[in-house]
Amino acid sequence: MGDLQIAVRDEDIGWFTIDDNSDLWDRDLPRFVLEFRNETDWLQTDTLHRRISKDKGWKTVTPQELIEVLAVAGVIDVG
């Protein structure tokens, strides 16, 4: 997605960007896991499936994939 980044503002600590640490120079440093869940889809999922689901509806994504999800949902405009 080029130079696009996901930034979050917290009232206490201010703005920060979300990164999965995939570009760290030291491969032994820990990577962050970035996940999202479509709450509308999750609430419409059958109750039995929700109970037996191992991931509880959470999907692991890269920052670029999350930007694409947010764009498709109309939350952000990347045009």
MIDO-23286 format. One record per residue: chain; residue in three letters; x, y, z of N, C-alpha, C, O in turn. Coordinates in steps of 0.02 Angstrom, whole numbers. Layout:
N
{A,ala,{X,Y,Z},{X,Y,Z},{X,Y,Z},{X,Y,Z}}
...
***
This chain:
79
{A,met,{41,-59,0},{0,0,0},{44,63,0},{20,116,18}}
{A,gly,{105,57,-20},{148,115,-23},{167,142,45},{188,104,89}}
{A,asp,{160,207,54},{179,239,116},{123,244,167},{130,278,218}}
{A,leu,{67,211,155},{11,215,202},{28,179,267},{61,127,266}}
{A,gln,{4,207,322},{13,176,388},{-52,181,426},{-94,223,411}}
{A,ile,{-60,138,475},{-117,141,519},{-94,176,583},{-46,154,615}}
{A,ala,{-127,231,600},{-109,268,661},{-169,268,708},{-227,272,687}}
{A,val,{-154,263,772},{-205,261,824},{-190,317,874},{-132,331,889}}
{A,arg,{-243,348,900},{-233,399,951},{-263,375,1016},{-322,359,1020}}
{A,asp,{-222,371,1067},{-243,354,1134},{-242,418,1176},{-195,458,1170}}
{A,glu,{-292,427,1218},{-296,489,1257},{-236,498,1304},{-216,555,1317}}
{A,asp,{-208,443,1328},{-153,448,1376},{-84,452,1343},{-42,491,1365}}
{A,ile,{-73,413,1291},{-6,411,1262},{0,447,1195},{55,456,1170}}
{A,gly,{-55,469,1166},{-53,506,1103},{-56,460,1042},{-83,405,1045}}
{A,trp,{-27,484,987},{-29,448,923},{27,397,919},{83,409,942}}
{A,phe,{12,339,888},{64,290,872},{42,251,811},{-18,245,798}}
{A,thr,{90,225,774},{73,185,715},{74,111,733},{110,89,778}}
{A,ile,{33,74,697},{30,2,708},{77,-32,659},{75,-19,599}}
{A,asp,{120,-75,686},{171,-108,646},{176,-180,672},{167,-193,731}}
{A,asp,{190,-227,627},{197,-297,648},{270,-317,659},{284,-376,670}}
{A,asn,{315,-268,656},{387,-281,665},{416,-328,612},{467,-359,625}}
{A,ser,{385,-335,556},{410,-381,504},{473,-356,471},{508,-395,439}}
{A,asp,{489,-292,477},{549,-265,445},{606,-252,493},{652,-214,478}}
{A,leu,{606,-284,551},{660,-275,599},{724,-306,572},{723,-357,538}}
{A,trp,{780,-276,588},{845,-301,564},{864,-366,598},{900,-407,569}}
{A,asp,{841,-377,659},{858,-438,697},{798,-485,695},{746,-472,727}}
{A,arg,{804,-540,659},{749,-589,651},{730,-623,717},{677,-654,722}}
{A,asp,{773,-618,769},{758,-650,833},{715,-607,878},{690,-631,929}}
{A,leu,{705,-544,859},{661,-500,899},{588,-521,887},{571,-543,832}}
{A,pro,{546,-513,936},{476,-536,929},{437,-495,878},{449,-435,870}}
{A,arg,{392,-528,845},{347,-496,798},{280,-485,832},{260,-525,874}}
{A,phe,{246,-431,814},{179,-419,841},{129,-456,798},{139,-465,738}}
{A,val,{75,-477,828},{20,-509,792},{-36,-458,787},{-62,-435,838}}
{A,leu,{-55,-441,726},{-109,-393,714},{-171,-432,694},{-170,-470,645}}
{A,glu,{-225,-423,730},{-287,-459,717},{-346,-410,715},{-344,-356,744}}
{A,phe,{-398,-431,679},{-460,-394,679},{-518,-443,678},{-510,-501,659}}
{A,arg,{-576,-419,699},{-636,-461,696},{-693,-418,672},{-704,-362,697}}
{A,asn,{-730,-443,623},{-789,-409,599},{-845,-425,648},{-874,-479,646}}
{A,glu,{-860,-378,691},{-909,-389,744},{-979,-405,717},{-1015,-445,746}}
{A,thr,{-998,-372,662},{-1064,-385,632},{-1068,-458,610},{-1117,-492,625}}
{A,asp,{-1018,-482,573},{-1017,-552,551},{-1015,-599,610},{-1050,-650,610}}
{A,trp,{-975,-583,660},{-968,-627,718},{-1034,-634,756},{-1052,-689,776}}
{A,leu,{-1070,-580,765},{-1134,-583,800},{-1187,-619,760},{-1235,-645,789}}
{A,gln,{-1180,-621,694},{-1228,-657,652},{-1210,-731,643},{-1248,-769,614}}
{A,thr,{-1151,-750,668},{-1129,-820,663},{-1170,-862,712},{-1187,-840,767}}
{A,asp,{-1184,-923,692},{-1221,-970,734},{-1188,-977,802},{-1127,-980,808}}
{A,thr,{-1228,-978,854},{-1203,-981,923},{-1158,-1042,934},{-1107,-1036,967}}
{A,leu,{-1176,-1099,907},{-1135,-1159,915},{-1066,-1149,884},{-1015,-1167,914}}
{A,his,{-1065,-1119,824},{-1000,-1106,791},{-958,-1058,833},{-897,-1068,839}}
{A,arg,{-989,-1007,861},{-952,-960,903},{-922,-995,964},{-866,-980,985}}
{A,arg,{-959,-1042,992},{-934,-1078,1051},{-875,-1123,1035},{-829,-1129,1075}}
{A,ile,{-876,-1155,977},{-823,-1204,961},{-766,-1172,922},{-715,-1205,910}}
{A,ser,{-773,-1110,901},{-721,-1077,862},{-658,-1067,903},{-660,-1041,958}}
{A,lys,{-602,-1089,874},{-537,-1080,909},{-513,-1008,906},{-484,-984,954}}
{A,asp,{-526,-974,851},{-501,-906,844},{-551,-853,866},{-536,-793,867}}
{A,lys,{-612,-874,883},{-665,-829,906},{-678,-772,857},{-697,-717,876}}
{A,gly,{-669,-787,793},{-683,-739,740},{-626,-692,723},{-632,-652,677}}
{A,trp,{-571,-695,760},{-514,-651,748},{-474,-677,689},{-461,-737,684}}
{A,lys,{-453,-632,644},{-413,-649,586},{-346,-613,591},{-343,-552,603}}
{A,thr,{-292,-650,582},{-225,-622,583},{-210,-591,515},{-219,-623,463}}
{A,val,{-186,-529,515},{-172,-493,453},{-108,-453,460},{-83,-441,515}}
{A,thr,{-82,-432,403},{-26,-385,401},{-56,-315,405},{-116,-306,393}}
{A,pro,{-15,-264,421},{-41,-196,419},{-71,-177,351},{-122,-143,348}}
{A,gln,{-39,-200,297},{-65,-185,230},{-134,-218,219},{-178,-187,189}}
{A,glu,{-142,-279,243},{-207,-313,235},{-260,-277,276},{-318,-272,254}}
{A,leu,{-243,-252,335},{-291,-216,376},{-311,-150,341},{-370,-131,343}}
{A,ile,{-264,-117,310},{-281,-56,272},{-330,-73,216},{-378,-35,205}}
{A,glu,{-320,-129,182},{-366,-150,129},{-436,-165,157},{-486,-146,128}}
{A,val,{-439,-199,214},{-503,-215,246},{-540,-150,264},{-600,-144,252}}
{A,leu,{-504,-102,294},{-534,-39,313},{-557,0,252},{-609,34,254}}
{A,ala,{-520,-3,197},{-539,32,136},{-602,0,106},{-648,36,86}}
{A,val,{-604,-66,103},{-663,-100,75},{-725,-86,118},{-780,-79,91}}
{A,ala,{-716,-81,184},{-772,-66,229},{-794,6,225},{-846,24,252}}
{A,gly,{-754,48,191},{-772,119,186},{-752,161,245},{-773,218,252}}
{A,val,{-710,133,289},{-688,169,348},{-634,220,330},{-631,274,360}}
{A,ile,{-593,203,282},{-541,249,259},{-543,254,183},{-569,209,149}}
{A,asp,{-516,308,157},{-512,318,84},{-438,318,65},{-400,362,87}}
{A,val,{-419,270,26},{-349,265,5},{-339,290,-66},{-285,283,-95}}
{A,gly,{-391,318,-95},{-389,340,-164},{-343,395,-175},{-336,419,-231}}
***
